[in-house]
Amino acid sequence: NFVQYDQSKLLVMQTEANLAQAGQDLIVRVAQAYFDVLFAIENLRAVQANKTAIGQQLAQAKKNFEVGISTITDTYESQSRFDLAAAQEIAAENELEVKRYALRVLVGKDPGELHRLKPKTVMEPPQPANMEQWVDAGERDSFLVQAQQAATEAAEKAIEINKAGHYPTVDLVANYSQNNGPGQFGIGSIDNNTGQVGVQVNIPIFQGGSVNSRTREAVARRDAEAASLDNAKRSAALNVRQAYLGVVNGLAAVRALEAALVSGLSSLESNRLGYEVGVRINIDVLNAENQVYVTRRDLARTRFDTLLSQLRLKAAVGSLGEPDIERINTLFEAP
């Protein structure tokens, strides 16, 4: 009975760890849905800006053809890119509606207008800046590991419980009975009160091998839970490494894409100027505009992925909570 009591406490610990893990998973899912909507908005803006730029290039190409300083090929190229941008705009609008509805389903109501990431947002690297320290924390503090650790210890207790089938039991037995009724021939009455107190000892001699069989089963279950614990630790280490590298590499990618965007805008302006003076052709300008669009889209995606990796890193070590959400919330501003 004492072992069963200890086992029940372990099962409560397992359930509490699973509940805490579910809470962290919910935070990550909501954040991902939120970021998906913001990325869809940024993608739509980039598509529309690209479409506007191509439209201006198309108008310029038509004008140049009319005055005889360019061929009809420039007009066709610009028109083709413009039609593609229009199709991309429709797809981006559809994607935005889908992501908005996904967030609405998750939070149970219309989220309304979302705050946007600040243009000059500076994201901090993980602290401590040592992946192995994060891995050690994940293998020790992850709620999935804690839940499996409790399950393994509970399985160990089950072995003791099943072994106890061979143990003798001692019970204190008490019995009291009262019998009242009429006497013989209805004369008088009979009152009979009986009380018994005793000790009952039960010594199991042979139960057909059921105790040994249940004990072997419990041992096998304990070994299975121990293997699951090892797997949980390895999975936690993998999740930590992926999230840590996602943050570190994401920050590097953000810096690289920010520089690429500046270079892309400069290249676009140079190509436009070169086209006006006749040293660049129309397709050069269109390619430069497309590169700026792709870079803006990739930069927005990388920023949101990096923020999500920060949350996943905290979740992987079991420390994700509202303070982390509040810290990331400072990076956003009202539209």
Salt bridges, closest charged atoms under 4 A:
ASP6 OD1 - LYS9 NZ 3.77
ASP36 OD1 - ARG301 NH2 3.58
GLU42 OE2 - ARG45 NH1 3.73
GLU89 OE1 - LYS51 NZ 2.73
GLU95 OE2 - LYS99 NZ 3.66
GLU113 OE2 - ARG116 NH2 2.88
GLU132 OE2 - ARG241 NH1 3.05
ASP141 OD2 - ARG140 NH2 3.18
GLU156 OE1 - ARG222 NH1 2.73
GLU217 OE2 - ARG221 NH2 3.10
ASP223 OD1 - ARG222 NE 2.89
GLU258 OE2 - ARG303 NH2 3.00
GLU269 OE2 - ARG272 NH1 3.41
GLU289 OE2 - ARG272 NH2 3.32
ASP298 OD1 - ARG297 NE 3.43
ASP305 OD1 - ARG301 NE 3.35
ASP324 OD1 - LYS314 NZ 2.59
